[in-house]
């Protein structure tokens, strides 16, 4: 679904056309380009809401947003990549999954051995009841 600027402003509280255009010029929101102007989709709307919340609720400046947004984008990209890696790992035979888990634990430590106040990274479950 393609949504024009006016509809975006009416759907997202505390966002003006001017602010929206600034965010588009800055590259923080990347709408499609239609014959009558930018066209936004639901993902754009979610990002606009996030920007609005960070700016209004958290009182972040445009300078701060310029630093934070690339970090958030990279975090989300890394999570997507890890999800794909975990899915690929789950498709491997059990012995391969155990070997990979063992190699990772050798490098980062076993979460079972971590202190209660520290959260250790975890790997996808091999199978319920199997020990790694």
N, C-alpha and C positions, 0 to 999 in steps of 0.2 A: 504494500500500500504506500503510495506517495502522498506526502503531506506538505502543503505550502507553508511559508513563513507565518502567515496570519493564524493558521490553524495551530501551529506549534506554540505560538505565543498564547493562544487561548487555552491550550491544553496544559501548559507548564506554568505553574505559579511563579511570580517574581522574575520573569524573563521578558525583556523588551525586545522589539525588533532590532534596535540599535545594538544591544548586548549580544543578541544572537548573531548579527552580522560580524561583530568583532570576533566572536568565537570561531566563525567560519573562516574569516580572513587569517586568523592565527593558526588555522589548521586543526583546532581542537575538536571540531565537528566537520565531517566531510560528507555533505549531502550530494546527491546526484544533481546534475544540471539539466533542468527542463527548459522548454521554450519560453516559459514565463518567469523563470527564476529557479532558485534552489528547491529541490524536492527532498524531503526528509523521510526516513523510514523509522520503524519502531526502535531499532538499535540506536539511531541518532537521537530519538526522543529520550531514551534511557540515559544516554551520555549527557544530554542537555540538562536533564533532571539532576544528574550527579554534579555537573558544573554549578548549577544553581544552588544546590545544597552546600557544596564546598565554599562557594562564594558568600552566600547569605548566612547559613547556619554556622559554618566554621569561620566565617569572616576572613577568608583567604584572599589575598590580593591577586591580580593578574600575574604579577611576577612569581608569586608562590605557585599558582596554578601551572605556569610554564615549566616549573621544576617538577611538580608532583605528577602531572598527567603522563609524561613519558615514563616515569617510574611505574605508575599504575598499569600503563599499557604493556610494559615489559613484564611485569608480574603476571598479568593475565596471559600473555603469550607463553611464558614459562610454564604456567599451570596447564595450558592446552597441550604443550609439548610433553610434559610429564604424564598427562592422562593418556596420550597416544603411546608413550613408552610403556606405561603400566599395562595397557591393553595388549601391546605386542608381547610383553613378558608373560602375561596370562595365557597367551596362545602357545607358549613353548612347553616342552615336556617338563614334568615335575623336577627331574634331576637338573635341568638347565636353570629352572627358577630357583632351586635351592643353592646352586653354585653362584648365581648372580647375587642372591641375598647374602650369602656368606662373604663374597668379595666386598659388597657394600658395607656390611657390618664390620669387616676388618678395617675399613677406611674411616667410618664414622662412629663405630661403636654399636653394640646391640641395644635396642630400646629397652630390653628387659633388664639391662644392667645400669640404665640411666638413673640418676638421682631423681627423687620424686618431684623436686622443684624445677627440673629441667625437662623440656619436652624434646625427645629425640625424634628425628625423622623416621617415618615408617614406610615399609615397602608393602605392596599389595599382598594380601593373604595368599599363601600357597594353596592350601586346602584346609578346611577346618580339621583340627586334630593333628596336623603335621607340625613337627618342630623344625625350626631352622637353626 
